[in-house]
Amino acid sequence: MAVKSSGSSLSDMTLGNGYCVVDYRSINDYLNNPNDNEDEFVLKIRSLVIETNNRPSIETGFHS
């Protein structure tokens, strides 16, 4: 699933910039049993990026 990268603006997005691809299934599975604090949640979501070095937006969980 492609999501906007943290710190990027929608108006600045291009085909190769401003987004990252995350493992939707893993995020969805994780969100079905969340038991982490906010810092652990952020680290877990970041660990599921499968394309680019950008950080996914904190709203990634909402899109899942």
C-alpha positions in Angstrom: 0.0 0.0 0.0 1.4 3.4 -0.9 1.1 6.1 1.7 2.2 9.7 1.9 5.6 10.1 3.6 5.9 12.0 6.8 6.8 15.6 6.2 5.9 15.6 2.5 3.1 17.7 1.0 0.5 16.3 -1.3 1.3 19.1 -3.8 5.0 18.1 -3.9 4.3 14.4 -4.6 5.6 12.9 -7.9 5.7 9.4 -9.2 9.1 8.9 -7.5 8.9 11.2 -4.4 6.7 11.9 -1.4 5.4 8.4 -0.6 6.5 5.1 0.7 5.2 1.6 0.2 4.3 -0.4 3.3 3.2 -4.0 3.8 -0.5 -3.6 4.1 -1.2 -7.1 5.3 1.3 -7.0 8.1 0.1 -3.6 9.2 -3.5 -4.8 9.2 -2.5 -7.9 11.2 -0.6 -5.8 13.7 -3.5 -3.3 14.2 -5.9 -6.2 15.0 -3.9 -6.8 18.2 -2.1 -3.5 19.1 -0.6 -3.5 22.6 2.3 -1.1 22.2 2.7 2.5 23.4 3.0 5.3 20.8 6.8 5.0 20.4 6.6 1.3 19.8 3.8 1.7 17.4 5.8 4.2 15.3 8.8 1.9 15.2 6.7 -1.1 14.2 5.0 0.9 11.4 8.4 2.1 10.1 9.7 -1.4 10.1 7.0 -2.5 7.6 8.2 -0.1 4.9 9.1 -2.2 1.9 10.0 0.6 -0.6 12.0 3.8 -0.1 13.8 5.1 2.9 11.1 7.6 3.7 9.1 7.4 6.9 5.4 6.6 6.5 2.9 9.2 7.8 1.7 8.6 11.3 -1.8 8.2 9.7 -0.7 4.9 8.1 -2.7 2.9 10.6 -5.9 4.8 9.7 -5.5 3.9 6.0 -5.1 0.2 6.8 
